[in-house]
Amino acid sequence: MRTFLVTLGILTIGVNPTQAQRPADTGIRAFRVHVPERDIADLKRRLQQTRWPDKETVNDASQGAQLANMRELVGYWGGSYDWRKAEAKLNSLPQYTTDIDGVRIHFIQVRSREKNALPLLVMHGWPGSVFEQLKLVGPLTDPVAHGGRAEDAFDVVIPSMPGFGFSSRPTTTGWDPDRIARSYAELMKRLGYSRWVAQGGDLGALVANSLGRQAPQGLLAIHSSLPATLPPELGPALASGMAPAGLSDKERVAFQAVDAFNKNARAYAFMMTTRPQAVGYGLTDSPAGLAGWMLVHTGFDKWQYGRDPRQSPTRDDVLDNFSLYWLTNTAVSAAREYWENGSRSVLSAAAQKTADIKVPVAITAFPDEIYVAPESWARRAYPTLLYFHEAAKGGHFAAWEQPQVFSAELRAAFAPIRSRP
């Protein structure tokens, strides 16, 4: 059973992520990562002993990650890749844990040196983690050094979702986006923030919607990079695959993208929504299997396996993320979040109850996202829409891919509400 080390003050102890939480502990504890060397050695051994499937029978990735690419990636992962560098990235930032509703929540908190910095909660999804947002920390907390102004500064809070990374794994059902939203609101309260904003993509976007509906005290606005804008009347059309008449050019392109995603790309989502435990056995036993499963995700469509040194995320970035899932043994507990969300479409305005959101909403539509949400749909779905912009570049992992663009979007999105009481 894998363990990791947690530093509480100056005391280093071994902690099993599945052990029961101590009751009524609302304190915030310093946290530092150090994975035992035996767990790293076990990962490399398993990678080096991978049992490979046959080569795909097509000349593209339509059947999944291609064998040659996987052999190259796994060979590097089991050889030259260094997890200790990943640990150093995390440990260079202030990390903490706190117990909320029976779950230990791990989070990074970086305070800006700028006066009147706006507290910002940034939420990841699957198959992401806190690694996905690390490149945002500098531009958001120190905007002057990254082309912004002092008055654009944020305090940044990046939590690991329950069941992900160094947050503990829920042992009961009910940890849907609404419950996660309540736990995050409590987290921001414990940190002493009386005014704050929230951003989410992927599953984090569902939690952002939940926060917007709940409107906890102090929440000023939310930002989504994967908004739920699909109008309810498009449901039958998507079922038939036939775009209805009367759509604008942008709406038709969006419809076609969602239709293609539903038909071809969301098989992983269907399995984790219906049978996460079945998926988990393979992902927990084989790191190569874990990587192959995660690379099916739409966000990796244009990733070149780190061959282009100018591309972000790099090969090491992606393997940091995969290694985190493996070393914390959270593949199945993270997959269960799809089961908790159930059959509710992440893109449907009706399913996500966007009309009930009470706080201002900001949306950035990235060109390589699952679909580019049309502004016409966004304004119908989110009555409190305050900001909408189509970015020039970026995709599903926009914070990872284009941290400067993503940071600029957050500055612009939340600028109108900074001065609000």
C-alpha positions as CSV (number, residue, x, y, z in Angstrom):
1,M,0.0,0.0,0.0
2,R,1.5,3.3,-1.1
3,T,2.2,6.0,1.5
4,F,3.6,9.5,1.2
5,L,5.2,11.8,3.7
6,V,3.7,14.9,5.1
7,T,5.6,17.5,7.0
8,L,3.6,19.1,9.9
9,G,5.8,21.9,11.1
10,I,9.1,20.1,11.7
11,L,7.6,16.6,12.2
12,T,7.7,14.2,9.3
13,I,5.3,11.3,9.5
14,G,4.0,8.6,7.1
15,V,0.3,8.9,6.2
16,N,-1.9,6.5,4.4
17,P,-4.4,8.5,2.2
18,T,-7.2,6.1,3.0
19,Q,-7.0,6.3,6.8
20,A,-9.9,7.8,8.7
21,Q,-9.7,11.5,9.4
22,R,-9.4,12.8,12.9
23,P,-12.8,14.4,13.9
24,A,-13.3,18.1,14.6
25,D,-9.9,19.2,13.4
26,T,-10.4,22.5,11.5
27,G,-6.7,23.6,11.7
28,I,-4.6,24.4,8.7
29,R,-1.4,22.4,8.6
30,A,1.8,22.9,6.6
31,F,2.4,20.2,4.0
32,R,5.5,19.0,2.1
33,V,5.8,16.1,-0.4
34,H,8.4,13.3,-0.2
35,V,7.4,10.0,-1.8
36,P,9.3,7.1,-0.4
37,E,12.1,5.8,-2.8
38,R,10.6,2.3,-2.8
39,D,7.4,3.6,-4.4
40,I,9.4,5.4,-7.2
41,A,11.4,2.2,-7.7
42,D,8.2,0.2,-7.9
43,L,6.8,2.6,-10.6
44,K,9.9,2.3,-12.7
45,R,10.0,-1.5,-12.4
46,R,6.4,-1.8,-13.5
47,L,7.0,0.6,-16.5
48,Q,10.0,-1.4,-17.6
49,Q,8.0,-4.7,-17.4
50,T,5.0,-3.4,-19.4
51,R,3.2,-6.0,-21.3
52,W,2.3,-4.4,-24.6
53,P,-0.8,-4.8,-26.8
54,D,-0.7,-5.3,-30.6
55,K,-0.1,-2.4,-32.8
56,E,-3.3,-0.5,-33.8
57,T,-4.7,-1.3,-37.2
58,V,-5.1,2.3,-38.3
59,N,-2.6,5.0,-39.1
60,D,-3.8,7.5,-36.7
61,A,-4.9,7.8,-33.0
62,S,-8.6,7.0,-33.6
63,Q,-8.3,3.7,-31.8
64,G,-6.4,5.3,-28.9
65,A,-2.8,6.3,-28.1
66,Q,-0.6,4.7,-30.8
67,L,1.8,1.9,-29.7
68,A,5.0,3.6,-31.0
69,N,4.2,6.8,-29.1
70,M,3.4,4.9,-26.0
71,R,6.5,2.8,-26.1
72,E,8.6,6.0,-26.4
73,L,6.8,7.8,-23.6
74,V,6.8,4.8,-21.2
75,G,10.5,4.2,-22.0
76,Y,11.4,7.7,-20.9
77,W,9.0,7.5,-17.9
78,G,10.7,4.3,-16.7
79,G,14.2,5.5,-17.4
80,S,15.3,9.2,-17.4
81,Y,12.2,10.8,-15.9
82,D,12.9,12.2,-12.4
83,W,9.9,12.5,-10.0
84,R,12.1,14.4,-7.5
85,K,12.0,17.4,-9.8
86,A,8.2,17.3,-9.7
87,E,8.4,17.2,-5.9
88,A,10.7,20.2,-6.0
89,K,8.1,22.1,-8.1
90,L,5.4,21.5,-5.5
91,N,7.7,22.1,-2.5
92,S,8.8,25.4,-3.8
93,L,5.3,26.7,-3.1
94,P,3.5,27.0,0.2
95,Q,1.3,23.9,0.6
96,Y,-1.2,23.0,3.3
97,T,-3.9,20.5,4.3
98,T,-7.1,21.0,6.3
99,D,-10.0,18.6,7.1
100,I,-13.4,19.6,5.8
101,D,-16.5,17.4,6.0
102,G,-14.5,14.3,6.7
103,V,-12.0,14.7,3.9
104,R,-8.4,16.1,4.0
105,I,-8.1,18.8,1.4
106,H,-4.6,19.5,0.1
107,F,-4.0,23.0,-1.4
108,I,-1.4,25.4,-2.6
109,Q,-1.8,29.0,-1.4
110,V,0.5,31.7,-2.7
111,R,-0.1,35.3,-1.5
112,S,0.8,38.2,-3.7
113,R,3.2,40.9,-2.4
114,E,0.9,43.5,-4.1
115,K,-1.5,45.4,-1.9
116,N,-5.2,44.6,-2.4
117,A,-4.6,41.4,-4.3
118,L,-7.9,39.6,-5.1
119,P,-8.1,36.1,-3.7
120,L,-8.7,33.6,-6.5
121,L,-9.7,29.9,-6.1
122,V,-8.5,27.9,-9.2
123,M,-10.0,24.4,-9.6
124,H,-8.7,21.5,-11.8
125,G,-10.5,18.5,-13.3
126,W,-9.7,15.1,-14.6
127,P,-7.1,14.0,-15.7
128,G,-5.6,17.1,-14.3
129,S,-4.2,18.1,-11.0
130,V,-2.6,21.0,-9.2
131,F,0.4,20.6,-11.6
132,E,-2.0,21.9,-14.3
133,Q,-2.1,25.3,-12.7
134,L,1.5,25.8,-11.5
135,K,2.5,28.0,-14.4
136,L,-0.3,30.5,-13.5
137,V,1.2,31.3,-10.1
138,G,3.9,33.7,-11.2
139,P,1.7,35.7,-13.7
140,L,-1.2,35.9,-11.3
141,T,0.6,36.8,-8.1
142,D,3.3,38.9,-9.6
143,P,1.6,40.5,-12.6
144,V,4.2,43.4,-13.0
145,A,6.9,40.8,-13.8
146,H,4.6,39.2,-16.4
147,G,3.3,42.1,-18.4
148,G,0.5,43.2,-16.1
149,R,-0.2,45.9,-13.5
150,A,0.1,45.8,-9.7
151,E,-3.6,46.3,-9.4
152,D,-4.1,43.0,-11.4
153,A,-2.6,40.9,-8.7
154,F,-4.3,37.8,-7.1
155,D,-3.7,35.7,-4.1
156,V,-3.9,32.1,-5.6
157,V,-5.5,29.1,-3.9
158,I,-5.2,25.8,-5.8
159,P,-6.9,22.8,-4.1
160,S,-6.6,19.2,-5.0
161,M,-10.1,17.8,-5.5
162,P,-11.3,15.3,-3.0
163,G,-10.0,11.9,-4.2
164,F,-7.3,13.5,-6.3
165,G,-3.6,13.8,-5.5
166,F,-2.8,14.6,-1.9
167,S,-6.3,15.2,-0.9
168,S,-7.8,12.2,0.8
169,R,-10.2,9.7,-0.8
170,P,-13.8,10.0,0.2
171,T,-15.1,6.7,1.7
172,T,-18.8,7.5,1.3
173,T,-20.9,8.6,-1.7
174,G,-22.3,12.1,-2.1
175,W,-19.1,14.0,-3.1
176,D,-20.7,15.6,-6.2
177,P,-19.8,19.1,-7.5
178,D,-22.3,20.7,-5.1
179,R,-20.6,19.2,-2.0
180,I,-17.1,20.0,-3.3
181,A,-18.3,23.6,-3.8
182,R,-19.4,23.8,-0.2
183,S,-16.1,22.4,1.0
184,Y,-14.2,25.0,-1.1
185,A,-16.3,27.8,0.3
186,E,-15.4,26.6,3.7
187,L,-11.7,26.5,2.7
188,M,-11.8,30.1,1.6
189,K,-13.5,31.1,4.8
190,R,-10.9,29.4,6.9
191,L,-8.2,31.2,5.0
192,G,-9.8,34.5,6.1
193,Y,-11.0,35.7,2.7
194,S,-14.1,37.8,2.9
195,R,-14.0,38.7,-0.8
196,W,-12.9,36.2,-3.5
197,V,-13.5,34.8,-7.0
198,A,-13.3,31.3,-8.5
199,Q,-12.2,29.8,-11.7
200,G,-12.8,26.3,-13.1
201,G,-12.3,24.1,-16.1
202,D,-13.4,20.5,-16.8
203,L,-14.8,19.1,-13.6
204,G,-13.7,22.3,-11.9
205,A,-16.1,24.2,-14.2
206,L,-19.0,22.1,-12.7
207,V,-17.8,23.1,-9.2
208,A,-17.7,26.8,-10.3
209,N,-21.3,26.5,-11.5
210,S,-22.2,25.0,-8.1
211,L,-20.5,27.9,-6.3
212,G,-22.3,30.4,-8.5
213,R,-25.7,28.8,-7.6
214,Q,-24.9,28.5,-3.9
215,A,-23.4,32.1,-3.8
216,P,-21.6,31.6,-0.5
217,Q,-20.8,34.8,1.4
218,G,-17.8,36.5,0.0
219,L,-17.9,35.0,-3.5
220,L,-17.9,37.9,-6.0
221,A,-17.9,36.1,-9.3
222,I,-16.9,32.9,-11.2
223,H,-15.0,32.3,-14.4
224,S,-15.4,29.2,-16.6
225,S,-13.2,27.9,-19.4
226,L,-15.7,25.1,-20.1
227,P,-19.1,26.7,-19.8
228,A,-22.4,24.8,-20.0
229,T,-24.1,26.7,-22.7
230,L,-25.9,24.1,-24.8
231,P,-29.6,25.2,-25.2
232,P,-32.2,22.6,-24.1
233,E,-33.8,22.4,-27.6
234,L,-30.6,21.0,-29.0
235,G,-30.9,17.7,-27.1
236,P,-33.1,15.9,-29.7
237,A,-30.9,17.2,-32.5
238,L,-27.8,15.9,-30.8
239,A,-29.5,12.5,-30.4
240,S,-30.2,12.4,-34.1
241,G,-26.9,13.9,-35.1
242,M,-28.7,16.4,-37.4
243,A,-28.1,20.1,-36.8
244,P,-31.4,22.0,-36.7
245,A,-32.1,24.9,-39.1
246,G,-31.6,28.4,-38.0
247,L,-28.2,28.1,-36.3
248,S,-25.6,30.8,-37.0
249,D,-22.2,29.7,-38.4
250,K,-20.6,29.7,-34.9
251,E,-23.5,27.8,-33.4
252,R,-23.3,25.2,-36.2
253,V,-19.6,24.7,-35.7
254,A,-20.2,24.3,-31.9
255,F,-23.0,21.8,-32.5
256,Q,-20.8,19.7,-34.8
257,A,-18.0,19.7,-32.2
258,V,-20.3,18.6,-29.4
259,D,-21.8,15.9,-31.7
260,A,-18.4,14.6,-32.6
261,F,-17.3,14.6,-28.9
262,N,-20.5,12.7,-27.9
263,K,-20.0,10.1,-30.6
264,N,-16.3,9.5,-30.6
265,A,-14.3,11.1,-27.7
266,R,-16.3,10.6,-24.5
267,A,-16.0,6.8,-24.2
268,Y,-13.7,7.2,-21.2
269,A,-16.3,9.5,-19.6
270,F,-19.1,7.0,-20.1
271,M,-17.1,4.2,-18.4
272,M,-16.1,6.4,-15.4
273,T,-19.7,7.6,-15.1
274,T,-21.1,4.1,-15.0
275,R,-18.3,1.7,-13.8
276,P,-15.4,3.6,-12.2
277,Q,-14.5,0.7,-10.0
278,A,-14.1,-1.6,-13.1
279,V,-11.8,1.0,-14.8
280,G,-9.8,1.4,-11.6
281,Y,-8.4,-2.2,-11.5
282,G,-6.4,-1.8,-14.6
283,L,-5.4,1.8,-13.9
284,T,-4.2,0.9,-10.4
285,D,-2.1,-2.1,-11.5
286,S,-0.4,-0.7,-14.6
287,P,1.1,2.8,-14.9
288,A,1.3,2.3,-18.7
289,G,-2.4,1.5,-18.7
290,L,-3.0,4.6,-16.6
291,A,-1.2,6.8,-19.1
292,G,-2.9,5.2,-22.1
293,W,-6.3,5.8,-20.5
294,M,-5.6,9.4,-19.7
295,L,-4.2,10.1,-23.2
296,V,-7.6,9.3,-24.7
297,H,-8.9,12.5,-23.1
298,T,-9.8,15.2,-25.6
299,G,-7.4,17.7,-24.1
300,F,-4.5,15.6,-25.4
301,D,-5.6,15.6,-29.0
302,K,-2.9,18.0,-30.2
303,W,-0.2,17.1,-27.7
304,Q,3.0,15.9,-29.5
305,Y,4.3,13.7,-26.7
306,G,6.8,16.5,-25.7
307,R,8.7,16.3,-29.0
308,D,8.4,20.0,-29.5
309,P,10.4,21.7,-26.8
310,R,8.4,24.9,-27.3
311,Q,5.1,23.1,-26.5
312,S,3.5,23.3,-23.1
313,P,2.8,21.0,-21.3
314,T,6.2,19.4,-21.8
315,R,6.8,15.6,-21.6
316,D,7.9,16.0,-18.0
317,D,4.9,18.2,-17.2
318,V,2.5,15.4,-18.3
319,L,4.5,12.7,-16.6
320,D,4.5,14.8,-13.4
321,N,0.7,14.6,-13.6
322,F,0.5,10.9,-14.4
323,S,3.0,10.1,-11.7
324,L,1.0,12.0,-9.1
325,Y,-2.1,9.8,-9.9
326,W,0.1,6.7,-9.7
327,L,2.1,7.5,-6.6
328,T,-1.0,8.6,-4.6
329,N,-3.1,5.6,-5.9
330,T,-5.9,7.9,-6.8
331,A,-6.9,6.7,-10.3
332,V,-10.2,5.2,-9.2
333,S,-11.1,7.7,-6.5
334,A,-10.6,10.5,-9.1
335,A,-12.6,8.6,-11.7
336,R,-15.5,8.3,-9.2
337,E,-16.1,12.0,-9.5
338,Y,-17.6,11.3,-13.0
339,W,-19.9,8.7,-11.3
340,E,-20.9,11.3,-8.6
341,N,-21.9,13.8,-11.3
342,G,-24.0,11.1,-12.9
343,S,-25.5,11.5,-16.4
344,R,-25.8,15.2,-16.1
345,S,-24.2,16.7,-19.3
346,V,-21.2,19.0,-18.4
347,L,-22.1,21.2,-21.4
348,S,-25.9,21.4,-21.0
349,A,-27.2,24.7,-19.5
350,A,-30.3,22.9,-18.2
351,A,-28.4,20.0,-16.6
352,Q,-26.0,22.4,-14.9
353,K,-28.8,24.8,-13.8
354,T,-26.8,27.8,-15.1
355,A,-30.0,30.0,-15.0
356,D,-29.9,29.7,-11.2
357,I,-26.4,31.2,-10.8
358,K,-26.7,34.3,-8.7
359,V,-23.2,35.9,-9.0
360,P,-21.5,37.5,-12.1
361,V,-20.1,35.0,-14.6
362,A,-17.1,35.4,-16.9
363,I,-16.4,33.0,-19.7
364,T,-13.4,32.5,-22.0
365,A,-13.9,30.4,-25.0
366,F,-10.7,28.7,-26.1
367,P,-10.3,27.6,-29.8
368,D,-9.1,24.1,-29.1
369,E,-11.6,23.3,-26.3
370,I,-14.1,20.5,-26.7
371,Y,-16.3,23.1,-28.3
372,V,-16.1,26.9,-28.7
373,A,-19.1,28.2,-26.8
374,P,-20.9,30.8,-29.0
375,E,-21.6,34.0,-27.2
376,S,-25.2,33.8,-28.2
377,W,-25.6,30.5,-26.3
378,A,-23.5,31.9,-23.3
379,R,-25.8,34.9,-22.9
380,R,-28.9,32.7,-22.9
381,A,-27.4,30.1,-20.5
382,Y,-25.9,32.6,-18.0
383,P,-28.2,35.5,-17.2
384,T,-25.5,37.1,-15.0
385,L,-22.8,37.0,-17.7
386,L,-20.4,39.9,-17.1
387,Y,-17.5,39.0,-19.5
388,F,-17.2,36.9,-22.6
389,H,-14.1,36.6,-24.9
390,E,-12.8,34.2,-27.5
391,A,-9.1,33.7,-26.9
392,A,-6.7,33.4,-29.8
393,K,-5.1,30.2,-28.6
394,G,-5.5,27.5,-25.9
395,G,-7.5,24.3,-25.4
396,H,-8.9,22.1,-22.7
397,F,-5.7,22.5,-20.6
398,A,-5.4,26.2,-21.4
399,A,-3.8,27.1,-18.1
400,W,-1.1,24.5,-18.8
401,E,-0.8,25.2,-22.5
402,Q,-1.0,29.0,-22.5
403,P,-0.4,30.3,-19.0
404,Q,0.2,33.9,-20.1
405,V,-3.0,34.0,-22.2
406,F,-5.0,32.3,-19.4
407,S,-3.6,34.8,-16.8
408,A,-4.5,37.8,-19.0
409,E,-8.0,36.4,-19.4
410,L,-8.5,36.2,-15.6
411,R,-7.2,39.7,-15.2
412,A,-9.6,41.1,-17.8
413,A,-12.5,38.9,-16.6
414,F,-12.4,40.0,-13.0
415,A,-11.3,43.6,-13.5
416,P,-14.9,44.9,-13.4
417,I,-15.7,43.4,-10.0
418,R,-12.5,44.3,-8.1
419,S,-13.8,47.6,-6.9
420,R,-17.2,46.2,-5.9
421,P,-18.0,46.0,-2.2
